[in-house]
Amino acid sequence: MSNYLETTHKVYKEAALTPDVGLCCTTNPIWELPGLKIPKIMQEMNYGCGSTVHARDLTNNPKMLYVGVGGGMELLQFAYFNRQKGGVIGIDVVDEMLEASRKNFIEAEAQNPWFKSDFVALKKGDAMNLPVEDNSIDVAAQNCLFNIFKANDLKKAIAEMYRVLKPHGRLVMSDPTCEQPMNDELRNDERLRALCLSGSLPIADYVKALTDAGFGTIEIRARKPYRILDPKHYPTDELIYIESIEVAAIKDPMPSDGPCVFTGKAAIYFGEDDYFDDKAGHVLLKNQPLAICDKTAGALASLERNDIYISESTYHYDGGGCC
């Protein structure tokens, strides 16, 4: 294990033994679905930076994998949608975090009559060498983990997720991102990296790491403020703004003209006819927005029509789009 991963292991061992409410600042509310109660200890150990739980990903009792279990909160939320023995696999390299989740599941059972601890199979494992069979998972997830990895390790971790997913399976993630450059002192600070502060990539680089692994469809579902690194408290000469994004990478075949990346763009036709057909698979009804991928946005823009409006990226995509 490299030095920065050893530091990360130590940070999360400490966070398992003594919950650290401020370790990661989640920017999402705690979803309490009908009949679902989240124990307080799970909320205190929610070491994510967003949410990976989206109901539209979780229909038809999917087989689920969650890497980096934290206090087990999102494992419980995933189990809500499956409710089968071993329906969710939780993997962590930190023994103390696995044990904390086991204890928290006992509390979850007391508050949720429908829940049984054996709905979640907890396993010790490494994100870069998952103890999971090929093509066996419908939905895989990680929350505020991949941003910690350096480039080669990130490549291995994404490849492992791709390997275990079934065709058209989904990798659902939340991670910090940063569009500003960071100096070497920040980048090489192992503790700041472990705390999900100095490993953040620009969104374009994050997406490229996913498409390079073979994911043919990328959905950016949310983009939110996360943290500030300021000169008074961190080794930087300028204020650095960090965001968090929520992303789904879908194991669709790679299109011949490149991946479909949805960043929340839409096209609206406002011409004289009832609709516009570009003869390339995209039909725009009059004055009705159609969510489109960035590739399609570029193709429509190249037509240079004065009756089609293409919005900027909202970084909020919720399905129903056309590529």
C-alpha positions in Angstrom: 0.0 0.0 0.0 1.4 3.4 -1.0 2.0 6.1 1.6 -1.0 8.2 0.7 -3.3 5.2 0.9 -1.8 4.3 4.3 -2.7 7.8 5.5 -6.2 7.4 4.1 -6.5 4.1 5.9 -5.5 5.7 9.2 -7.9 8.6 8.7 -10.9 6.4 8.2 -9.9 3.9 10.9 -10.0 6.9 13.3 -13.4 8.0 11.8 -14.8 4.5 12.4 -13.7 4.3 16.0 -14.7 7.9 16.8 -17.4 9.3 14.4 -16.3 12.6 12.9 -19.4 14.6 11.9 -17.4 17.2 10.0 -15.0 14.8 8.1 -16.9 15.2 4.9 -19.6 17.8 4.5 -22.5 16.3 2.6 -24.5 18.7 0.5 -27.6 16.5 0.3 -30.5 16.1 2.7 -30.8 12.7 4.4 -33.5 10.9 2.4 -36.1 9.2 4.7 -38.3 7.3 2.3 -41.6 5.9 3.5 -40.9 3.3 6.2 -37.2 4.1 6.2 -35.5 5.5 9.3 -31.8 6.4 9.3 -30.2 5.9 12.7 -28.4 9.0 14.1 -25.1 7.2 14.2 -25.3 6.5 10.5 -26.0 10.1 9.8 -22.9 11.1 11.9 -20.8 8.7 9.9 -22.1 9.8 6.5 -18.6 10.5 5.0 -19.9 11.3 1.5 -20.1 14.5 -0.5 -23.5 14.0 -2.1 -25.9 11.1 -2.8 -25.6 8.0 -4.9 -29.1 6.8 -4.1 -31.5 7.5 -7.0 -34.8 5.6 -7.2 -34.8 5.4 -11.0 -31.6 3.4 -10.9 -33.0 0.9 -8.4 -36.0 -0.8 -10.0 -36.5 -4.5 -10.4 -34.5 -5.6 -7.4 -31.0 -4.8 -8.8 -27.9 -6.5 -7.4 -25.9 -3.6 -5.9 -22.3 -3.0 -4.9 -21.1 -0.2 -2.6 -17.4 0.5 -2.2 -16.2 2.4 0.8 -19.0 1.7 3.3 -18.7 4.5 5.8 -21.3 4.1 8.6 -23.6 2.1 6.3 -26.2 4.8 5.6 -26.3 4.4 1.9 -26.1 0.6 2.2 -29.3 0.8 4.2 -30.9 3.1 1.6 -29.9 0.7 -1.2 -31.2 -2.3 0.8 -34.6 -0.5 1.0 -35.0 -1.0 -2.7 -33.9 -4.7 -2.7 -34.8 -6.4 0.6 -33.1 -9.7 -0.3 -30.4 -11.6 1.5 -27.1 -10.4 0.0 -28.8 -8.1 -2.4 -26.3 -5.4 -1.5 -22.5 -6.0 -1.3 -20.5 -3.5 0.8 -16.8 -3.5 0.5 -14.2 -1.6 2.5 -10.4 -2.0 3.1 -10.7 -0.7 6.7 -11.7 -3.5 9.2 -12.9 -0.9 11.8 -15.3 0.6 9.3 -16.8 -2.8 8.4 -17.3 -3.5 12.1 -18.9 -0.1 12.7 -21.3 -0.8 9.8 -22.2 -4.2 11.4 -23.0 -2.5 14.7 -25.0 0.3 13.0 -27.1 -2.3 11.1 -28.3 -3.7 14.5 -29.6 -0.2 15.3 -31.1 0.0 11.9 -32.9 -3.3 12.4 -34.4 -1.9 15.6 -35.8 1.2 13.8 -36.8 -0.5 10.5 -39.0 -3.6 10.9 -38.5 -4.5 7.3 -34.6 -4.5 7.5 -32.4 -7.4 8.2 -28.6 -7.1 8.5 -28.1 -10.0 6.1 -29.6 -7.9 3.3 -26.1 -6.5 3.1 -23.0 -8.7 2.6 -20.0 -6.9 4.1 -16.7 -7.9 2.7 -13.1 -6.7 3.2 -11.7 -5.7 -0.1 -9.7 -3.2 -2.2 -11.3 -0.9 -4.7 -8.5 -1.8 -7.1 -9.0 -5.5 -6.7 -12.7 -6.1 -6.0 -13.7 -9.5 -4.6 -16.7 -9.6 -7.0 -17.4 -11.7 -10.1 -17.3 -10.2 -13.6 -20.6 -8.9 -15.1 -22.5 -9.6 -11.9 -23.6 -6.2 -10.6 -26.5 -4.0 -11.8 -25.7 -0.8 -9.8 -22.3 0.0 -8.3 -21.7 3.1 -6.2 -19.0 5.0 -4.4 -19.3 8.3 -2.5 -16.3 10.6 -2.1 -13.7 7.8 -2.6 -12.4 8.0 -6.2 -11.2 11.6 -5.7 -8.7 10.4 -3.2 -6.9 8.1 -5.7 -3.9 9.3 -7.8 -4.1 8.8 -11.5 -2.9 5.2 -11.9 -4.9 4.0 -8.9 -8.0 5.8 -10.2 -7.6 4.1 -13.5 -7.5 0.7 -11.8 -10.5 1.5 -9.5 -12.7 2.5 -12.5 -11.6 -0.5 -14.5 -12.6 -2.8 -11.6 -16.1 -1.2 -11.4 -16.5 -1.6 -15.2 -15.4 -5.2 -14.9 -18.0 -6.2 -12.3 -20.9 -4.4 -13.9 -23.4 -6.2 -16.2 -23.9 -4.7 -19.7 -25.8 -1.5 -19.3 -25.1 -1.5 -15.5 -24.6 1.8 -13.8 -21.8 3.2 -11.7 -23.3 5.9 -9.5 -20.8 8.3 -7.9 -20.4 11.5 -6.0 -17.0 13.2 -5.8 -15.5 16.6 -5.3 -14.2 18.4 -8.4 -12.2 21.6 -8.9 -11.7 23.6 -12.0 -8.7 25.5 -10.6 -5.1 24.3 -10.6 -3.7 23.3 -7.2 0.0 23.6 -6.3 2.2 20.6 -5.6 2.2 21.2 -1.9 -1.6 20.8 -1.8 -1.6 17.9 -4.2 1.0 16.0 -2.2 -0.5 16.6 1.2 -1.6 13.0 2.0 -4.0 14.0 4.8 -5.7 16.7 2.7 -6.1 14.1 -0.1 -7.6 11.6 2.4 -10.0 14.3 3.6 -11.3 14.7 0.0 -9.8 18.1 -0.5 -6.7 18.1 -2.6 -7.3 15.2 -5.1 -10.2 16.9 -6.9 -10.1 16.8 -10.7 -11.7 19.1 -13.2 -15.0 17.7 -14.4 -13.7 17.1 -18.0 -10.8 15.0 -16.6 -13.1 13.1 -14.3 -15.4 12.3 -17.2 -12.5 11.3 -19.5 -11.3 8.8 -16.9 -14.7 7.2 -17.0 -15.0 7.1 -20.8 -11.4 5.9 -21.2 -12.5 2.9 -19.2 -15.2 2.1 -21.7 -18.4 3.7 -20.3 -20.4 4.8 -23.3 -22.9 7.1 -21.5 -22.2 9.6 -18.8 -24.9 11.5 -16.9 -23.9 14.5 -14.7 -26.9 14.7 -12.3 -25.9 17.5 -9.9 -23.2 20.1 -9.3 -23.0 21.8 -6.0 -20.7 24.0 -3.8 -18.5 21.9 -1.5 -15.5 23.5 0.2 -13.1 26.5 0.1 -9.3 26.2 0.5 -8.2 29.7 1.6 -4.7 31.1 2.1 -5.2 31.5 5.9 -5.8 27.8 6.5 -4.2 26.0 3.6 -0.9 26.3 1.7 -2.2 28.3 -1.2 -1.8 31.8 -2.5 -5.3 32.0 -3.8 -8.8 31.0 -2.8 -9.7 27.6 -4.3 -13.3 26.7 -4.8 -14.2 23.0 -4.7 -17.6 21.6 -5.9 -19.1 18.2 -5.6 -20.8 16.4 -8.5 -23.1 13.4 -8.8 -22.5 11.3 -11.8 -23.8 8.0 -13.4 -21.5 6.2 -15.8 -23.4 3.6 -17.8 -21.8 0.5 -19.3 -23.4 1.1 -22.7 -21.4 0.2 -25.8 -19.1 3.0 -26.9 -20.7 4.8 -29.9 -18.6 5.0 -33.0 -18.5 8.8 -32.8 -17.6 8.9 -29.1 -19.4 8.8 -25.7 -22.7 10.4 -25.0 -22.1 12.8 -22.1 -25.2 14.5 -20.6 -24.4 17.8 -18.8 -27.9 19.1 -18.6 -28.2 20.8 -22.1 -31.5 21.0 -23.9 -32.5 22.0 -27.4 -35.7 23.9 -28.2 -37.1 24.3 -31.8 -39.2 27.5 -32.3 -39.6 27.6 -36.1 -42.7 27.6 -38.3 -43.3 23.9 -38.6 -44.7 21.5 -36.0 -41.3 19.9 -35.5 -37.8 19.7 -36.8 -36.1 16.4 -37.8 -32.4 16.5 -38.3 -32.5 13.1 -40.1 -30.0 11.8 -37.6 -32.4 10.5 -35.0 -33.4 13.8 -33.3 -36.9 15.1 -33.6 -37.6 18.4 -31.9 -41.3 19.2 -31.3 -42.1 22.9 -31.6 -41.3 24.8 -28.4 -40.7 21.7 -26.4 -37.3 21.3 -24.7 -35.5 18.0 -25.4 -32.6 17.0 -23.2 -29.5 16.3 -25.4 -26.0 15.1 -24.9 -23.1 17.5 -25.5 -22.3 15.7 -28.7 -25.8 16.2 -30.1 -25.7 19.8 -28.9 -22.6 20.3 -31.0 -24.1 18.7 -34.1 -27.3 20.8 -33.8 -25.2 24.0 -33.3 -23.2 23.2 -36.4 -26.4 23.5 -38.5 -26.4 27.3 -37.7 -30.1 27.5 -37.7 -31.8 30.6 -36.2 -34.8 28.6 -35.0 -33.1 26.2 -32.6 -32.0 27.3 -29.1 -29.4 25.2 -27.3 -29.1 25.9 -23.6 -25.8 25.9 -21.6 -24.9 23.0 -19.4 -27.0 23.0 -16.2 -25.1 20.0 -14.7 -28.5 18.7 -13.7 -29.6 15.8 -15.8 -32.5 13.6 -14.8 -33.0 11.3 -17.8 -35.2 11.3 -20.8 -32.5 12.7 -23.1 -31.5 12.0 -26.7 -28.1 11.2 -28.0 
